Amino acid sequence: MTETSSHPLLSVVVPVRNEVGNIAPLVADIEKACAAIGPFEVVYVNDGSTDGTADALAELAHTRPWLRVVTHAQSCGQSAAVRSGVRHARSAIVATLDGDGQNDPSFLPEMVATLQKGGLHAGLVQGQRVGRKDTGFKRWQSKIANGVRGRVLKDDTRDTGCGLKCFRREAYLALPYFDALHRFMPALMAREGYQVLHADVRDRPRLTGVSNYGFFDRLWVGILDLAGVWWLIRRRKRVPQIVSETM
């Protein structure tokens, strides 16, 4: 962990597992995108990588005081990596993106501005990919899964699998944690009484390597999670979203 501002305006969390070839290019893209936002930090979560990911991050962190590295001794999955990053984040506003380079960081300033404009009632800005670079089969899987999820949860989001998200740290940490949480954030944010906003974002080809996360897109893998989230939503009673002390 390196020294950085204790009060950044934005924390960017990036979960990675065996992405050594994508580390430096993506860090450079994030730095360029966040320069106009103000003080920021980037929290990489090395989720038990066995390639040169740790060395690549350590080398970059020496010259970038805003780059912090959190390490899982063994791989715990993408949801766990995102949660570790958010828990270590120092900003009240957090953005996430995938570590393979397919999410374009240039959309981050717009998403942060959208969240801020929404006020305290806005909990999440969910990216929705256009021009996806995945295989036709994976796009078909995602379309079916998103369609079923949307009909069951009624979350008004066409693409919850997009890694580009911008949200309030406090709101995220109040969500019930489980594996694949990041796939259900719009429905769970709405469950807590927050407004969910959307932003169309451009998808890019993976720079190097192969996918290490993401097979949830197959409907039959996530059906139990879908049922569990549906149950959570039905069991939720109205709670105050914003509480203020008057005396």
N, C-alpha and C positions, 0 to 999 in steps of 0.2 A: 504494500500500500504506500502511495506517495502523498506528499503534502499538497493540498489544494485548498481553494476557498471553502470556508466553513459555511458560507451562505450563498450557494449557487442559485441562480434563477431556474435552472433546469438540470435534472439528472437523467442521463441517457443510459439505460440498462440494456446490455447486450449479452444474451446467453450463448455460449459457444462450446462445441465439443468437436475436437479434431478439425479445426478450421485454419490451420497454420497459414495456408496460402491466401486467405481472405482477410487476415488481421490488418496488415499495414494499409492496403487500399481502402478498407472500410473506415478505419480510424481517420485517415486523411479526409474522406468524404464527410464524416461526422463533424470534424473540426471546421471544415469550410462552411457547412450548413449552420452550425451553431454560433459562428463568430458574430452574427448580427443580433443574436438574442440577448447577449450579455454574459455575465459569469456563468459558466456551466461546468459540469463534470461528466465523465463517462465511466460507468461502472461495468467492466467486463466480468462475467462470471464464467470461469473455466470449469466446466462440468465434467471433471474426470478425464480430460484429454490425455491421450497416449502418444500423440505426435509432438511436433515442436511448438504447439500453441503457447505453452507456458513461457518458453524462451522468447518467442516473438513478442508477447505482451510485456515481459520484463524489460526487454530492450527498448521498446517504445516508451514505457513508463519513466525511464531515466530522463528523458528530455521533454516530457509532457506532464507537468504537475497536476493537470486536471484529469489524468487517466489513472483510475484505481482498478485493482484486480482482486477479486474474491475467488477463492478456489474451493471446489468440492474435491475431497480426496478420492471419491469414486463417483461415477455418473449417477445422478438422481433423477434425470429427466428435465425437460424444458420448463415445466411449471415450477418445479423446485428451484431451478436456476433463476427464473424470473423473480420468484419470491425472495431469494437470498439477495439479489441485486436491489430490489425495492427496499428491503429492510436495511440495507447499508446506505441507501441514497440519503443525501443531505438536503435535497430540495423538496418543497411541498408539491412541486409538479414533476412528474416522472414521464418519460417517454421510453418505449421499448421498440426494438427492431431485431430481426433475425441476424445472426452472425455470418450468413453465407453471401451477403452482398446483394440479394435480390430486392430487399427493401431499400428504397432510395431516400437517404437522409435529407435531401433537399426539401422535402415536404414538412420537416419538423417545425420551422418557424411559423408556417401557416397553421399547423395543428395547435401549437402553443397559443397563438393569438386567438384561435377559435375557442379554445377552452377558457381563456381569460375573459373573452367577451361574453361568454355564457354565464359568468358569475358563479357564485358558490353553489347554485343548483345544478350546474353542469359538472358531471363527475368523470366523463370519458368522451374522448374523440376517437372513434374507431376508424382506422383506415380501411378502405375497400378497394381491392386491386382492379385495375383495368389493364388489358393487354398482358395477361398472365403468361409467363414463360415456361410453365410446367408442361409435362406431357399431356396429350389429349386424354389419356385414361385417367390421370390424376385430376384434371379439370372436371371430368365427368363425375368422378367420385365426390369431389368437393361440391359440385352443383347439387347432386342428390342429397348429400348430408346437410348442406345448408338449407335446402328446401324443406326437408323433414323437420330440422331443428326450428326453422322459422314458423312452421305451422303449429308445432307443439308449444314453443315458448313465446311466440308472438313478440319477438324482440326487434322487429322492423330493421334487421341488419342482414344484408345479402352475403356478407363475407366476414365471418367472425374469425377465420383462420389467419387473417393478415396480421403479421407481426408488428406492423406500425400502429402503435397506440399511444395516446397521450392522456394522462389521467391524474387525478389528485391522489397523492400518496396515502393520505388519511383514509380516503374512500376505499382504496384497494385493500388496505390492511384490515378493514372492517368486514371484508367478504369472507365467507366460509372457505377454508382452503382444502383443496383436494387435487389429485393429479388431473391434468387437463383443464384446470381453472381458467387458464388464459383463453381457451376456446369458448367460454361461456360468459365472458365479462360483460357484454351488453345486457344480457338478461339479468345478471346478478346485480349490476349497478342500478338497473331500473327497479329491481326488488328492494334496494335500499332507499329508493325515493329520488335518485339522481337522474338528471336528464342525460341522455346519450346522444351525442352529435356524430356526424359522419363526414369523412373526407375521401374523395376519390384520389388514389395514389397510383403512380406508375410502377409496374413491376419490371425488374431487370433480370437478365440471365445470371445464373450463378457464375461466379468468377472461376473458381477451381473446386475440385473435390466432388463429393457426392453427399446427398442429404443424410443427416444424422438424426433428424427429428421429423415428425410430421405424418406418420402413418395413421393418425387418428382420422384422417379424411375418410377412411373406410367406415361406412355407417355401422356395420356390425361390431366394430371395435368400441364405438362410443355409445352404444345404445343404453347401457346401464348408467353411464354418466348423464345422458339426456333424461332418463327417467328420474334420476336423483335430483337434478336441477329443477325439473318440473315439480317434484314433491316439495322442494325447498320453497319455491315460489308460492305454491298453494298454502303452505303452512305459515307464511309470513303475515303478521298483522301490521297495520299501519304504525309506523314509528316516526318520531320527529327527526327530520333530516338535519335541520339547523337549530341548535339550542342556544339561547342567549340568556344571560343573567341580567335581571332588571333591577335588582336591589343589592 
